Amino acid sequence: MDLLTLASVFEFTDAQKKALTHPLTQAMILFGMFFFSTRSVGIATLLVASFYLALLVFFNENHPLNLFSTTWINAGAKKADIYYENVARLG
C-alpha cells in the first residue's frame, strides 16, 4: 500500500506525508475502503484483520508461520546468486 504515490498527484505537506506512512493511518484508510464497500463495521474489521494477517504473517518470508517453504525461499536466493555470477562474467 503505497500512499506516497498520491503525493506525486496531490501536493501534500511533509507532515501529511509522514502521517500517511504511519501504519495506524494506513489501517484506518483500509478500514474506510472496506467499510464503504461493505457498509458493515464487522465485515470491514474482519477484512482488515485478514488482510494484515495475510500480509504480515502468511506472505512474510521472515515470519515463522509463513506459507513459503524454506527450500523454495533458498532456491530463489540460489537463482539470484547464479544470475549475478553470470552478469559478473559478462562484465
Backbone as XML, in Angstrom:
<?xml version="1.0"?>
<chain id="A" units="angstrom">
  <residue number="1" name="MET">
    <atom name="N" x="0.851" y="-1.159" z="0.000"/>
    <atom name="CA" x="0.000" y="0.000" z="0.000"/>
    <atom name="C" x="0.904" y="1.231" z="0.000"/>
  </residue>
  <residue number="2" name="ASP">
    <atom name="N" x="1.082" y="1.776" z="-1.140"/>
    <atom name="CA" x="1.995" y="2.900" z="-1.247"/>
    <atom name="C" x="1.185" y="4.185" z="-1.374"/>
  </residue>
  <residue number="3" name="LEU">
    <atom name="N" x="0.939" y="4.799" z="-0.253"/>
    <atom name="CA" x="0.148" y="6.020" z="-0.260"/>
    <atom name="C" x="0.956" y="7.229" z="-0.697"/>
  </residue>
  <residue number="4" name="LEU">
    <atom name="N" x="2.274" y="7.078" z="-0.760"/>
    <atom name="CA" x="3.083" y="8.212" z="-1.197"/>
    <atom name="C" x="2.976" y="8.440" z="-2.705"/>
  </residue>
  <residue number="5" name="THR">
    <atom name="N" x="2.414" y="7.480" z="-3.427"/>
    <atom name="CA" x="2.169" y="7.737" z="-4.847"/>
    <atom name="C" x="1.123" y="8.824" z="-5.012"/>
  </residue>
  <residue number="6" name="LEU">
    <atom name="N" x="0.261" y="8.952" z="-4.035"/>
    <atom name="CA" x="-0.695" y="10.057" z="-4.068"/>
    <atom name="C" x="0.024" y="11.398" z="-3.966"/>
  </residue>
  <residue number="7" name="ALA">
    <atom name="N" x="1.169" y="11.387" z="-3.312"/>
    <atom name="CA" x="1.913" y="12.637" z="-3.136"/>
    <atom name="C" x="2.410" y="13.183" z="-4.466"/>
  </residue>
  <residue number="8" name="SER">
    <atom name="N" x="2.589" y="12.321" z="-5.448"/>
    <atom name="CA" x="3.024" y="12.824" z="-6.750"/>
    <atom name="C" x="1.871" y="13.494" z="-7.497"/>
  </residue>
  <residue number="9" name="VAL">
    <atom name="N" x="0.640" y="13.095" z="-7.205"/>
    <atom name="CA" x="-0.519" y="13.693" z="-7.858"/>
    <atom name="C" x="-1.001" y="14.916" z="-7.087"/>
  </residue>
  <residue number="10" name="PHE">
    <atom name="N" x="-1.082" y="14.782" z="-5.774"/>
    <atom name="CA" x="-1.536" y="15.862" z="-4.923"/>
    <atom name="C" x="-0.334" y="16.450" z="-4.195"/>
  </residue>
  <residue number="11" name="GLU">
    <atom name="N" x="-0.432" y="17.692" z="-3.847"/>
    <atom name="CA" x="0.644" y="18.354" z="-3.116"/>
    <atom name="C" x="0.400" y="18.207" z="-1.623"/>
  </residue>
  <residue number="12" name="PHE">
    <atom name="N" x="1.086" y="17.262" z="-0.987"/>
    <atom name="CA" x="0.972" y="17.049" z="0.444"/>
    <atom name="C" x="2.148" y="17.717" z="1.140"/>
  </residue>
  <residue number="13" name="THR">
    <atom name="N" x="1.897" y="18.179" z="2.355"/>
    <atom name="CA" x="2.987" y="18.744" z="3.151"/>
    <atom name="C" x="3.806" y="17.589" z="3.733"/>
  </residue>
  <residue number="14" name="ASP">
    <atom name="N" x="4.945" y="17.925" z="4.312"/>
    <atom name="CA" x="5.790" y="16.888" z="4.903"/>
    <atom name="C" x="5.092" y="16.198" z="6.066"/>
  </residue>
  <residue number="15" name="ALA">
    <atom name="N" x="4.325" y="16.947" z="6.845"/>
    <atom name="CA" x="3.585" y="16.351" z="7.967"/>
    <atom name="C" x="2.511" y="15.387" z="7.470"/>
  </residue>
  <residue number="16" name="GLN">
    <atom name="N" x="1.854" y="15.746" z="6.381"/>
    <atom name="CA" x="0.837" y="14.859" z="5.814"/>
    <atom name="C" x="1.472" y="13.597" z="5.241"/>
  </residue>
  <residue number="17" name="LYS">
    <atom name="N" x="2.622" y="13.750" z="4.598"/>
    <atom name="CA" x="3.329" y="12.569" z="4.070"/>
    <atom name="C" x="3.745" y="11.646" z="5.205"/>
  </residue>
  <residue number="18" name="LYS">
    <atom name="N" x="4.218" y="12.221" z="6.311"/>
    <atom name="CA" x="4.617" y="11.419" z="7.460"/>
    <atom name="C" x="3.406" y="10.711" z="8.065"/>
  </residue>
  <residue number="19" name="ALA">
    <atom name="N" x="2.273" y="11.400" z="8.121"/>
    <atom name="CA" x="1.055" y="10.791" z="8.667"/>
    <atom name="C" x="0.568" y="9.649" z="7.779"/>
  </residue>
  <residue number="20" name="LEU">
    <atom name="N" x="0.710" y="9.789" z="6.462"/>
    <atom name="CA" x="0.258" y="8.735" z="5.552"/>
    <atom name="C" x="1.131" y="7.490" z="5.622"/>
  </residue>
  <residue number="21" name="THR">
    <atom name="N" x="2.360" y="7.625" z="6.061"/>
    <atom name="CA" x="3.225" y="6.450" z="6.169"/>
    <atom name="C" x="3.074" y="5.721" z="7.503"/>
  </residue>
  <residue number="22" name="HIS">
    <atom name="N" x="2.328" y="6.296" z="8.436"/>
    <atom name="CA" x="2.119" y="5.642" z="9.736"/>
    <atom name="C" x="1.173" y="4.447" z="9.558"/>
  </residue>
  <residue number="23" name="PRO">
    <atom name="N" x="1.496" y="3.294" z="10.165"/>
    <atom name="CA" x="0.667" y="2.091" z="9.981"/>
    <atom name="C" x="-0.774" y="2.245" z="10.465"/>
  </residue>
  <residue number="24" name="LEU">
    <atom name="N" x="-0.990" y="3.018" z="11.515"/>
    <atom name="CA" x="-2.353" y="3.204" z="12.008"/>
    <atom name="C" x="-3.191" y="3.997" z="11.005"/>
  </residue>
  <residue number="25" name="THR">
    <atom name="N" x="-2.594" y="5.008" z="10.399"/>
    <atom name="CA" x="-3.301" y="5.776" z="9.370"/>
    <atom name="C" x="-3.620" y="4.895" z="8.176"/>
  </residue>
  <residue number="26" name="GLN">
    <atom name="N" x="-2.684" y="4.063" z="7.788"/>
    <atom name="CA" x="-2.923" y="3.164" z="6.663"/>
    <atom name="C" x="-4.039" y="2.172" z="6.988"/>
  </residue>
  <residue number="27" name="ALA">
    <atom name="N" x="-4.069" y="1.676" z="8.234"/>
    <atom name="CA" x="-5.129" y="0.759" z="8.638"/>
    <atom name="C" x="-6.492" y="1.446" z="8.637"/>
  </residue>
  <residue number="28" name="MET">
    <atom name="N" x="-6.530" y="2.711" z="9.059"/>
    <atom name="CA" x="-7.800" y="3.445" z="9.050"/>
    <atom name="C" x="-8.285" y="3.692" z="7.620"/>
  </residue>
  <residue number="29" name="ILE">
    <atom name="N" x="-7.370" y="4.003" z="6.729"/>
    <atom name="CA" x="-7.753" y="4.207" z="5.328"/>
    <atom name="C" x="-8.261" y="2.898" z="4.732"/>
  </residue>
  <residue number="30" name="LEU">
    <atom name="N" x="-7.568" y="1.795" z="5.028"/>
    <atom name="CA" x="-8.003" y="0.486" z="4.538"/>
    <atom name="C" x="-9.365" y="0.120" z="5.117"/>
  </residue>
  <residue number="31" name="PHE">
    <atom name="N" x="-9.564" y="0.393" z="6.413"/>
    <atom name="CA" x="-10.861" y="0.139" z="7.031"/>
    <atom name="C" x="-11.949" y="0.965" z="6.355"/>
  </residue>
  <residue number="32" name="GLY">
    <atom name="N" x="-11.651" y="2.225" z="6.072"/>
    <atom name="CA" x="-12.625" y="3.071" z="5.393"/>
    <atom name="C" x="-12.994" y="2.536" z="4.020"/>
  </residue>
  <residue number="33" name="MET">
    <atom name="N" x="-12.015" y="2.053" z="3.283"/>
    <atom name="CA" x="-12.298" y="1.491" z="1.958"/>
    <atom name="C" x="-13.173" y="0.248" z="2.073"/>
  </residue>
  <residue number="34" name="PHE">
    <atom name="N" x="-12.842" y="-0.631" z="3.044"/>
    <atom name="CA" x="-13.657" y="-1.831" z="3.229"/>
    <atom name="C" x="-15.044" y="-1.491" z="3.762"/>
  </residue>
  <residue number="35" name="PHE">
    <atom name="N" x="-15.136" y="-0.496" z="4.651"/>
    <atom name="CA" x="-16.429" y="-0.131" z="5.212"/>
    <atom name="C" x="-17.340" y="0.473" z="4.144"/>
  </residue>
  <residue number="36" name="PHE">
    <atom name="N" x="-16.803" y="1.338" z="3.315"/>
    <atom name="CA" x="-17.632" y="1.942" z="2.267"/>
    <atom name="C" x="-18.085" y="0.918" z="1.239"/>
  </residue>
  <residue number="37" name="SER">
    <atom name="N" x="-17.296" y="-0.127" z="1.042"/>
    <atom name="CA" x="-17.711" y="-1.135" z="0.068"/>
    <atom name="C" x="-18.685" y="-2.147" z="0.668"/>
  </residue>
  <residue number="38" name="THR">
    <atom name="N" x="-18.599" y="-2.421" z="1.982"/>
    <atom name="CA" x="-19.471" y="-3.426" z="2.581"/>
    <atom name="C" x="-20.597" y="-2.834" z="3.422"/>
  </residue>
  <residue number="39" name="ARG">
    <atom name="N" x="-20.426" y="-1.613" z="3.941"/>
    <atom name="CA" x="-21.389" y="-0.949" z="4.829"/>
    <atom name="C" x="-21.647" y="-1.757" z="6.097"/>
  </residue>
  <residue number="40" name="SER">
    <atom name="N" x="-20.628" y="-2.498" z="6.537"/>
    <atom name="CA" x="-20.736" y="-3.275" z="7.765"/>
    <atom name="C" x="-19.437" y="-3.124" z="8.539"/>
  </residue>
  <residue number="41" name="VAL">
    <atom name="N" x="-19.542" y="-2.689" z="9.790"/>
    <atom name="CA" x="-18.351" y="-2.493" z="10.612"/>
    <atom name="C" x="-17.679" y="-3.833" z="10.893"/>
  </residue>
  <residue number="42" name="GLY">
    <atom name="N" x="-18.463" y="-4.852" z="11.178"/>
    <atom name="CA" x="-17.912" y="-6.169" z="11.499"/>
    <atom name="C" x="-17.167" y="-6.793" z="10.338"/>
  </residue>
  <residue number="43" name="ILE">
    <atom name="N" x="-17.773" y="-6.750" z="9.163"/>
    <atom name="CA" x="-17.129" y="-7.334" z="7.978"/>
    <atom name="C" x="-15.892" y="-6.537" z="7.600"/>
  </residue>
  <residue number="44" name="ALA">
    <atom name="N" x="-15.971" y="-5.220" z="7.707"/>
    <atom name="CA" x="-14.805" y="-4.393" z="7.388"/>
    <atom name="C" x="-13.656" y="-4.678" z="8.351"/>
  </residue>
  <residue number="45" name="THR">
    <atom name="N" x="-13.969" y="-4.834" z="9.636"/>
    <atom name="CA" x="-12.935" y="-5.160" z="10.620"/>
    <atom name="C" x="-12.331" y="-6.528" z="10.331"/>
  </residue>
  <residue number="46" name="LEU">
    <atom name="N" x="-13.179" y="-7.486" z="9.993"/>
    <atom name="CA" x="-12.695" y="-8.825" z="9.656"/>
    <atom name="C" x="-11.809" y="-8.795" z="8.410"/>
  </residue>
  <residue number="47" name="LEU">
    <atom name="N" x="-12.180" y="-8.013" z="7.413"/>
    <atom name="CA" x="-11.377" y="-7.903" z="6.206"/>
    <atom name="C" x="-10.029" y="-7.235" z="6.472"/>
  </residue>
  <residue number="48" name="VAL">
    <atom name="N" x="-10.017" y="-6.197" z="7.299"/>
    <atom name="CA" x="-8.746" y="-5.536" z="7.641"/>
    <atom name="C" x="-7.850" y="-6.497" z="8.413"/>
  </residue>
  <residue number="49" name="ALA">
    <atom name="N" x="-8.431" y="-7.223" z="9.368"/>
    <atom name="CA" x="-7.637" y="-8.171" z="10.155"/>
    <atom name="C" x="-7.083" y="-9.287" z="9.270"/>
  </residue>
  <residue number="50" name="SER">
    <atom name="N" x="-7.904" y="-9.815" z="8.369"/>
    <atom name="CA" x="-7.412" y="-10.882" z="7.490"/>
    <atom name="C" x="-6.384" y="-10.353" z="6.502"/>
  </residue>
  <residue number="51" name="PHE">
    <atom name="N" x="-6.537" y="-9.115" z="6.056"/>
    <atom name="CA" x="-5.557" y="-8.514" z="5.154"/>
    <atom name="C" x="-4.202" y="-8.394" z="5.834"/>
  </residue>
  <residue number="52" name="TYR">
    <atom name="N" x="-4.188" y="-7.873" z="7.054"/>
    <atom name="CA" x="-2.925" y="-7.719" z="7.774"/>
    <atom name="C" x="-2.346" y="-9.065" z="8.200"/>
  </residue>
  <residue number="53" name="LEU">
    <atom name="N" x="-3.198" y="-10.028" z="8.529"/>
    <atom name="CA" x="-2.717" y="-11.365" z="8.854"/>
    <atom name="C" x="-2.037" y="-11.992" z="7.648"/>
  </residue>
  <residue number="54" name="ALA">
    <atom name="N" x="-2.656" y="-11.865" z="6.497"/>
    <atom name="CA" x="-2.049" y="-12.418" z="5.285"/>
    <atom name="C" x="-0.772" y="-11.678" z="4.923"/>
  </residue>
  <residue number="55" name="LEU">
    <atom name="N" x="-0.796" y="-10.364" z="5.030"/>
    <atom name="CA" x="0.351" y="-9.555" z="4.615"/>
    <atom name="C" x="1.534" y="-9.709" z="5.558"/>
  </residue>
  <residue number="56" name="LEU">
    <atom name="N" x="1.299" y="-9.656" z="6.867"/>
    <atom name="CA" x="2.389" y="-9.640" z="7.831"/>
    <atom name="C" x="2.813" y="-11.016" z="8.334"/>
  </residue>
  <residue number="57" name="VAL">
    <atom name="N" x="1.970" y="-12.033" z="8.137"/>
    <atom name="CA" x="2.308" y="-13.361" z="8.651"/>
    <atom name="C" x="2.484" y="-14.355" z="7.513"/>
  </residue>
  <residue number="58" name="PHE">
    <atom name="N" x="1.427" y="-14.606" z="6.758"/>
    <atom name="CA" x="1.453" y="-15.693" z="5.792"/>
    <atom name="C" x="2.354" y="-15.427" z="4.588"/>
  </residue>
  <residue number="59" name="PHE">
    <atom name="N" x="2.457" y="-14.199" z="4.131"/>
    <atom name="CA" x="3.281" y="-13.891" z="2.964"/>
    <atom name="C" x="4.586" y="-13.187" z="3.330"/>
  </residue>
  <residue number="60" name="ASN">
    <atom name="N" x="4.962" y="-13.219" z="4.602"/>
    <atom name="CA" x="6.213" y="-12.631" z="5.062"/>
    <atom name="C" x="7.215" y="-13.765" z="5.255"/>
  </residue>
  <residue number="61" name="GLU">
    <atom name="N" x="8.240" y="-13.804" z="4.412"/>
    <atom name="CA" x="9.165" y="-14.936" z="4.473"/>
    <atom name="C" x="10.009" y="-14.949" z="5.741"/>
  </residue>
  <residue number="62" name="ASN">
    <atom name="N" x="10.038" y="-13.865" z="6.502"/>
    <atom name="CA" x="10.803" y="-13.825" z="7.745"/>
    <atom name="C" x="9.992" y="-14.289" z="8.953"/>
  </residue>
  <residue number="63" name="HIS">
    <atom name="N" x="8.698" y="-14.479" z="8.802"/>
    <atom name="CA" x="7.843" y="-14.905" z="9.913"/>
    <atom name="C" x="7.845" y="-16.435" z="9.987"/>
  </residue>
  <residue number="64" name="PRO">
    <atom name="N" x="7.849" y="-17.002" z="11.202"/>
    <atom name="CA" x="7.893" y="-18.474" z="11.305"/>
    <atom name="C" x="6.642" y="-19.178" z="10.785"/>
  </residue>
  <residue number="65" name="LEU">
    <atom name="N" x="5.517" y="-18.492" z="10.682"/>
    <atom name="CA" x="4.279" y="-19.120" z="10.201"/>
    <atom name="C" x="3.994" y="-18.816" z="8.730"/>
  </residue>
  <residue number="66" name="ASN">
    <atom name="N" x="5.023" y="-18.500" z="7.954"/>
    <atom name="CA" x="4.791" y="-18.142" z="6.560"/>
    <atom name="C" x="4.366" y="-19.370" z="5.750"/>
  </residue>
  <residue number="67" name="LEU">
    <atom name="N" x="3.808" y="-19.139" z="4.588"/>
    <atom name="CA" x="3.338" y="-20.211" z="3.729"/>
    <atom name="C" x="4.399" y="-20.705" z="2.756"/>
  </residue>
  <residue number="68" name="PHE">
    <atom name="N" x="5.509" y="-19.989" z="2.660"/>
    <atom name="CA" x="6.567" y="-20.376" z="1.741"/>
    <atom name="C" x="7.486" y="-21.382" z="2.426"/>
  </residue>
  <residue number="69" name="SER">
    <atom name="N" x="7.845" y="-22.422" z="1.706"/>
    <atom name="CA" x="8.776" y="-23.383" z="2.284"/>
    <atom name="C" x="10.191" y="-22.826" z="2.230"/>
  </residue>
  <residue number="70" name="THR">
    <atom name="N" x="11.023" y="-23.270" z="3.145"/>
    <atom name="CA" x="12.401" y="-22.776" z="3.187"/>
    <atom name="C" x="13.180" y="-23.201" z="1.946"/>
  </residue>
  <residue number="71" name="THR">
    <atom name="N" x="12.845" y="-24.360" z="1.388"/>
    <atom name="CA" x="13.546" y="-24.788" z="0.168"/>
    <atom name="C" x="13.191" y="-23.879" z="-0.997"/>
  </residue>
  <residue number="72" name="TRP">
    <atom name="N" x="11.950" y="-23.409" z="-1.046"/>
    <atom name="CA" x="11.557" y="-22.504" z="-2.123"/>
    <atom name="C" x="12.237" y="-21.150" z="-1.959"/>
  </residue>
  <residue number="73" name="ILE">
    <atom name="N" x="12.318" y="-20.658" z="-0.723"/>
    <atom name="CA" x="12.967" y="-19.372" z="-0.472"/>
    <atom name="C" x="14.453" y="-19.465" z="-0.783"/>
  </residue>
  <residue number="74" name="ASN">
    <atom name="N" x="15.096" y="-20.558" z="-0.345"/>
    <atom name="CA" x="16.521" y="-20.728" z="-0.607"/>
    <atom name="C" x="16.807" y="-20.946" z="-2.080"/>
  </residue>
  <residue number="75" name="ALA">
    <atom name="N" x="15.904" y="-21.607" z="-2.803"/>
    <atom name="CA" x="16.097" y="-21.809" z="-4.236"/>
    <atom name="C" x="16.071" y="-20.476" z="-4.967"/>
  </residue>
  <residue number="76" name="GLY">
    <atom name="N" x="15.207" y="-19.572" z="-4.517"/>
    <atom name="CA" x="15.163" y="-18.246" z="-5.133"/>
    <atom name="C" x="16.450" y="-17.491" z="-4.897"/>
  </residue>
  <residue number="77" name="ALA">
    <atom name="N" x="17.030" y="-17.646" z="-3.717"/>
    <atom name="CA" x="18.298" y="-16.981" z="-3.423"/>
    <atom name="C" x="19.417" y="-17.565" z="-4.265"/>
  </residue>
  <residue number="78" name="LYS">
    <atom name="N" x="19.405" y="-18.881" z="-4.464"/>
    <atom name="CA" x="20.438" y="-19.520" z="-5.283"/>
    <atom name="C" x="20.337" y="-19.064" z="-6.737"/>
  </residue>
  <residue number="79" name="LYS">
    <atom name="N" x="19.107" y="-18.929" z="-7.233"/>
    <atom name="CA" x="18.923" y="-18.458" z="-8.603"/>
    <atom name="C" x="19.423" y="-17.027" z="-8.758"/>
  </residue>
  <residue number="80" name="ALA">
    <atom name="N" x="19.204" y="-16.223" z="-7.751"/>
    <atom name="CA" x="19.690" y="-14.844" z="-7.807"/>
    <atom name="C" x="21.208" y="-14.821" z="-7.814"/>
  </residue>
  <residue number="81" name="ASP">
    <atom name="N" x="21.834" y="-15.689" z="-7.011"/>
    <atom name="CA" x="23.299" y="-15.757" z="-6.989"/>
    <atom name="C" x="23.845" y="-16.191" z="-8.342"/>
  </residue>
  <residue number="82" name="ILE">
    <atom name="N" x="23.198" y="-17.181" z="-8.959"/>
    <atom name="CA" x="23.631" y="-17.639" z="-10.287"/>
    <atom name="C" x="23.489" y="-16.510" z="-11.298"/>
  </residue>
  <residue number="83" name="TYR">
    <atom name="N" x="22.407" y="-15.765" z="-11.219"/>
    <atom name="CA" x="22.200" y="-14.642" z="-12.129"/>
    <atom name="C" x="23.307" y="-13.609" z="-11.977"/>
  </residue>
  <residue number="84" name="TYR">
    <atom name="N" x="23.613" y="-13.247" z="-10.732"/>
    <atom name="CA" x="24.650" y="-12.235" z="-10.502"/>
    <atom name="C" x="26.026" y="-12.734" z="-10.940"/>
  </residue>
  <residue number="85" name="GLU">
    <atom name="N" x="26.299" y="-14.022" z="-10.782"/>
    <atom name="CA" x="27.569" y="-14.580" z="-11.259"/>
    <atom name="C" x="27.656" y="-14.493" z="-12.778"/>
  </residue>
  <residue number="86" name="ASN">
    <atom name="N" x="26.545" y="-14.788" z="-13.457"/>
    <atom name="CA" x="26.540" y="-14.723" z="-14.921"/>
    <atom name="C" x="26.710" y="-13.289" z="-15.408"/>
  </residue>
  <residue number="87" name="VAL">
    <atom name="N" x="26.082" y="-12.356" z="-14.730"/>
    <atom name="CA" x="26.223" y="-10.942" z="-15.106"/>
    <atom name="C" x="27.657" y="-10.492" z="-14.875"/>
  </residue>
  <residue number="88" name="ALA">
    <atom name="N" x="28.272" y="-10.944" z="-13.785"/>
    <atom name="CA" x="29.650" y="-10.570" z="-13.495"/>
    <atom name="C" x="30.600" y="-11.126" z="-14.553"/>
  </residue>
  <residue number="89" name="ARG">
    <atom name="N" x="30.310" y="-12.337" z="-15.058"/>
    <atom name="CA" x="31.150" y="-12.916" z="-16.108"/>
    <atom name="C" x="31.044" y="-12.122" z="-17.419"/>
  </residue>
  <residue number="90" name="LEU">
    <atom name="N" x="29.859" y="-11.576" z="-17.682"/>
    <atom name="CA" x="29.678" y="-10.808" z="-18.912"/>
    <atom name="C" x="30.430" y="-9.478" z="-18.851"/>
  </residue>
  <residue number="91" name="GLY">
    <atom name="N" x="30.484" y="-8.894" z="-17.659"/>
    <atom name="CA" x="31.081" y="-7.559" z="-17.489"/>
    <atom name="C" x="32.540" y="-7.615" z="-17.339"/>
  </residue>
</chain>
